[in-house]
Every structure is written in structure tokens, then in C-alpha cells.
Amino acid sequence: WLKPRRLCKVRVGGLEDLAMASQARQRKGKVPNNPPEIDVDLPESSAVARIVAGQPTPRSTLGSPLTSHATYKRSGVGDLGAGPRRHISLSQVELVPWLCCMAPAIFLFATYFTVLSSVLCSAFLAEIVTAALTFITWLWISNLSLASFAGVFKMRQAGSVDWHSLLHQMPADARAGVKHIVLLPNYMESEKMMKETLDNLARSRLARSCVHVVLAMEAREGQPGRDKAERIMAEKKHLFADIFATYHPQGLPGEVAGKSSNTQWAFREALRRYGTSLSKRDLSRVFLTVADADTLLHPQYLSAMTYQGLLMDKEERSWTIWQPPVLLVRNIFSVPALTRTSSHAALIFELATLASQHIFPAFA
């Protein structure tokens, strides 16, 4: 039901190594002189203050290490929660992060090349490759089937636990300073459906004490969208610690209209709104949740995530992503049959991911 997926951590040297790496990149012409504090390790409070003020933050890169025009062009804050600079980010213009990003494409096209080459060169070799791929497919399907059964068992087992009671059994100082920020990006969504989503979110016993909801609206909805957000907030504001709306502007340079750009805008607006309080607290105790406008979270989800997070040390908590299974069943009987079939397939896949993170996680 709750499956923490941890980001990979790659250790690098101290500030001297970072400075030497930066100088080497400049000598090779890979970056412009004096990129915006790319090798500076800002304290959390300073980073939040810069975001609130609309200033650039570290770890802002764009490009490939194999091209000479790779430059620092974006002022992103996606790595802010990652903690100190000693961790390597996939946004860096370095060989290892680039290879990590390119690995899926490398394996995919390598497979295509192997199949095509075997067909053109040798019938026997083509049979061997086909047999190997058939075995891998059989292994994947078998593992997926067995893992989905295990996932159902684990989900029911976790769903029967009173996580909120476990959370309140912890010492008061151990659970102090917890804050949940829930982003709900949406565009042209039904007002009735969004109210139902908020009513369901309010079923969490943490809702009134520490859940802050951000309605990530699109400005291109116009005045009707603003009126919709105002009506929703007026009706549901008593259910949460705070609720407010953001309006993602249309046509920002370098952006593509969609959920990701809307979520990024809402995230920045949330940091501006809560920047003063965030700069004074332990950011590892601030849990950020991004959900669709039609997402129905389990009433115990936030309590379970909080409890599991507080059992971790600060370092691990800062680098942990909780990804629950996404069960596409809210409107399953009102969609076309083909869509319903794909929903069942997604359901099996999502349940299988709960089985094990250690035995064939890529297959599950």
C-alpha cells in the first residue's frame, strides 16, 4: 500500500574536488565562466529564502556532457529537498548523470540492433536471440503475475493497520514540526469532482492540523476557473490547515503547457507562501505530495507516510520518495471498454510493485 522508493545516492569528494571539476569543465569549454553558484552548497534556510525572493538556486543545469554548448540555463529547485551538494543530481552536466538518463534508450536501441543484425547475418543466431527474448518475456509475465498476488496481500495487510494511532504513540517531540503540502494540478476539471477529492482528503486525521492544500489552476481557464477555485476554497477551507489556489500563467518562455509546468509553478508559489515558516523548520519533516485532481488517497495514507518517515534519520527521510500503487478504478465503469482493459493491466502492474524492491524490481 505504501512503498518507499529511494533515490540512488552517489558520493563525490569534498568542495576541493567540486572546484577542480568545475575548473576542468570550464577549460574544456563545457560551461560558461562563473555559472550561477553551481558548486555552492546553500543552507536550507538560504535556499528557501532565495526561492521566495525569486532568485536562482544551485543545481541549475541543462545539456549533455558530450556537447560543447551545454550551459546552465534553468533556475530549477527540484533538487532542493535532496539536501547537501555532496549528492550527484541527474540535472548535472556530467558523464555519470548523463549515462543514467540515457541508459533506457541505450538498452532499447541495443536490443533493436541485436535483433536486426541477427536476422540479417544468421538464421541460427536469430533463433537464439528470439528464444532469449521469449524467455525474458515469459520471466517478466510470470514474475508480474506472482508479484501482483503478493502485492494484494501486502496492501490489505497495510490497510488494516491504524497508522494514525501508531503516529500518536510516538513522543511529541519526535512528531513535532510535521507539515504536509498537497499539490493538486488541474485544468478544466469538474468542480463537483474536485470537491469530492477534497472531501476524501479531509478524511485524514491530519487534515486540520498540518495539511496545506494547493489548488494548482491554469490561468488560461480565465475568470470561470478563478471563480471555480474561489467557490471550492470558500466551501472547503474549514477542512484543512490551509488551502489556496495558484494560477499558472500561459505562454511562459521555455515552457510546454501541461501538468509538469503547472506543478512547478504551484510548487514555487507554495514556497513563497510558506517560505518564512519553512526557513525556520526542519525541511525533512515537510512532506510534499503531488496528486491528480481526481486522486482519492486512503484516509490513513498521510499518517502512514508520516510515521514511516519519522522512523528514518534526517538524511534518509530527505532522500526518500513514497510512491503508492495508483489504482485506476474511480471511474472504471464509465470509460470505454478499451480504456477499462488498460486500467486492469495497470492495476496488475501497480500491485506487483508492492511485492519486493529487492528481487527483480525492474521486472515488477
Protein Blocks (a to p, Z undefined) as FASTA:
>chain_A
ZZcddddddddddfklmmmmmmmmmmnopacehiehklbccdfklmmmmmmnopacehia
eddfkbckbccfbdcfklmmnopakbccfkbccfklmmmmmmmmmmmmmmmmmmmmmmmm
omklmmmmmmmmmmmmmmmmmmmmmmmmmmmmmmmmmmmpcfklmmmmpcfklmgoiacd
dddddehiafklmmmmmmmmmmpmklmmmpccdddddfklommlmmmmmmmmmmmmmmpm
bdcdddddehiehiacdfklmmmmmmmmmmmmmmmmmmmmcfklpccddddfkbccdfkl
mmmmmmmmmmpcfklmmmpccddddddfklmmmccfklmmmmmmmmmmmmmmmmpmkgok
llZZ
